[in-house]
């Protein structure tokens, strides 16, 4: 369990950690903005208690605890609820369920895992960097969303580097792991797509939402992060098209190799057809065959076979069949 609280206003800022909910709430900032962060989805009772203190609806609590909940935005009488997925750009793609409740001058974030992408925001608050201390709680909620969206680009950059590597490997006919690696990155892109597309719809709704908890001056910032999500979604789609192109290139390379093999086998088979005919004729067990009594018949037949094979090779070469 990790409970923390940050309070700030234009004059100053402070940060506290707490072991219990009562200790946490005792530090609430009545004069400025309060940011409560709870990394305790494994303790539903604590989530319910915190929700009761801020009049958060039980249905919202269910969405907070449901880590499979898709990104969405909902407005209630006392608060605005936003849920989205953060992504950890590690070796195996990991998603984290994050919920944000904006109520009055308080922002509450619920995180599935410890550690997040919000450290930069904390430093900006404590060091009075930028405009954050002069803005309201809705601006803090925007910054939290923007921090999550920025991580998408780090993940997509890594996936893009892998796809570029696939383009080089696609022409390698002996790369037996290429298809397996392509399938893995396709699954990763699909998972990222399932996170980004619902968030695009949620942000569009948030921009057009007529809510007293969202100030008019916040619309340009929300529009900016919405544009970033659109860009990320378009990047995912372009990567999916590149993956399809890589697979086509690889299939063409494999097909080309197969055609070359079949071409060689066909030429060999074609050459041996007349040779097999000659050998078959002289392999018949007839008593009266004129050539059987001729001393040079055997080397002559071998010579004829060699000439036939050589002539066919020359013919194939001139026809550019080999």
GICORZI-V990977 format. One record per residue. N is the residue number from 1. PSI is psi in radians with two decimals (none if undefined). Layout:
{{N:PSI} {N:PSI}}
//
This chain:
{{1:2.37} {2:1.94} {3:2.27} {4:2.75} {5:2.43} {6:2.31} {7:2.48} {8:2.76} {9:3.11} {10:-0.41} {11:-0.48} {12:-3.14} {13:2.69} {14:2.82} {15:2.40} {16:2.64} {17:2.66} {18:2.65} {19:-0.40} {20:2.85} {21:-0.70} {22:-0.70} {23:-0.70} {24:-0.85} {25:-0.35} {26:-0.29} {27:0.12} {28:2.47} {29:1.92} {30:-0.30} {31:-0.48} {32:-2.48} {33:2.43} {34:2.31} {35:1.98} {36:2.25} {37:2.19} {38:2.02} {39:1.23} {40:0.73} {41:-0.29} {42:0.00} {43:1.38} {44:-0.54} {45:-0.68} {46:-0.68} {47:-0.76} {48:-0.71} {49:-0.76} {50:-0.68} {51:-0.68} {52:-0.66} {53:-0.53} {54:0.29} {55:0.74} {56:2.27} {57:2.52} {58:-0.59} {59:-0.63} {60:-0.68} {61:-0.67} {62:-0.70} {63:-0.60} {64:-0.71} {65:-0.32} {66:1.75} {67:-0.19} {68:0.03} {69:2.32} {70:2.70} {71:2.40} {72:2.94} {73:2.30} {74:2.45} {75:2.28} {76:3.08} {77:-0.67} {78:-0.14} {79:2.90} {80:2.25} {81:2.29} {82:2.28} {83:2.47} {84:3.05} {85:2.19} {86:2.66} {87:2.43} {88:1.97} {89:1.10} {90:-3.02} {91:-0.83} {92:2.19} {93:2.14} {94:2.28} {95:2.57} {96:2.32} {97:2.13} {98:2.33} {99:2.51} {100:2.22} {101:2.12} {102:1.94} {103:2.01} {104:-2.21} {105:0.37} {106:2.36} {107:2.21} {108:2.21} {109:2.37} {110:2.15} {111:2.51} {112:-0.61} {113:2.78} {114:2.57} {115:2.40} {116:-2.99} {117:0.36} {118:0.07} {119:-0.66} {120:-0.64} {121:-0.73} {122:-0.77} {123:-0.67} {124:-0.66} {125:-0.89} {126:-0.55} {127:0.05} {128:0.81} {129:2.34} {130:-2.72} {131:0.05} {132:-0.67} {133:-0.36} {134:-0.10} {135:3.01} {136:-3.04} {137:-0.52} {138:-0.57} {139:-0.65} {140:-0.75} {141:-0.70} {142:-0.77} {143:-0.65} {144:-0.78} {145:-0.76} {146:-0.66} {147:-0.68} {148:-0.75} {149:-0.66} {150:-0.58} {151:-0.47} {152:-0.68} {153:-0.60} {154:-0.71} {155:-0.79} {156:-0.58} {157:-0.74} {158:-0.72} {159:-0.66} {160:-0.67} {161:-0.67} {162:-0.66} {163:-0.67} {164:-0.65} {165:-0.62} {166:-0.63} {167:-0.61} {168:-0.59} {169:-0.31} {170:-0.55} {171:-0.06} {172:1.92} {173:-0.32} {174:0.11} {175:1.73} {176:-0.26} {177:-0.04} {178:-0.87} {179:-0.71} {180:-0.75} {181:-0.64} {182:-0.73} {183:-0.65} {184:-0.80} {185:-0.51} {186:-0.70} {187:-0.69} {188:-0.74} {189:-0.67} {190:-0.70} {191:-0.73} {192:-0.69} {193:-0.71} {194:-0.36} {195:-0.71} {196:-0.75} {197:-0.79} {198:-0.56} {199:-0.61} {200:-0.77} {201:-0.69} {202:-0.76} {203:-0.64} {204:-0.72} {205:-0.70} {206:-0.66} {207:-0.71} {208:0.11} {209:2.22} {210:1.52} {211:2.44} {212:-0.26} {213:-0.12} {214:2.03} {215:2.74} {216:-0.57} {217:-0.17} {218:-0.27} {219:-0.76} {220:-0.61} {221:-0.75} {222:-0.66} {223:-0.65} {224:-0.82} {225:-0.54} {226:-0.73} {227:-0.65} {228:-0.71} {229:-0.70} {230:-0.75} {231:-0.74} {232:-0.71} {233:-0.72} {234:-0.62} {235:-0.74} {236:-0.79} {237:-0.69} {238:-0.63} {239:-0.67} {240:-0.68} {241:-0.68} {242:-0.70} {243:-0.75} {244:-0.69} {245:-0.69} {246:-0.74} {247:-0.67} {248:-0.71} {249:-0.76} {250:-0.74} {251:-0.64} {252:-0.70} {253:-0.77} {254:-0.73} {255:-0.68} {256:-0.71} {257:-0.74} {258:-0.68} {259:-0.69} {260:-0.74} {261:-0.80} {262:-0.59} {263:-0.79} {264:-0.78} {265:-0.66} {266:-0.74} {267:-0.79} {268:-0.77} {269:-0.72} {270:-0.71} {271:-0.67} {272:-0.18} {273:-0.94} {274:-0.56} {275:-0.67} {276:-0.62} {277:-0.83} {278:-0.80} {279:-0.59} {280:-0.69} {281:-0.83} {282:0.00} {283:-0.01} {284:2.48} {285:0.98} {286:2.52} {287:-0.72} {288:1.56} {289:2.04} {290:-0.71} {291:-0.31} {292:-0.45} {293:-0.11} {294:2.25} {295:-0.63} {296:0.26} {297:-0.72} {298:-0.95} {299:-0.52} {300:-0.74} {301:-0.68} {302:-0.68} {303:-0.72} {304:-0.74} {305:-0.77} {306:-0.74} {307:-0.72} {308:-0.81} {309:-0.79} {310:-0.73} {311:-0.70} {312:-0.68} {313:-0.74} {314:-0.72} {315:-0.79} {316:-0.65} {317:-0.78} {318:-0.52} {319:-0.01} {320:0.62} {321:-0.12} {322:none}}
//
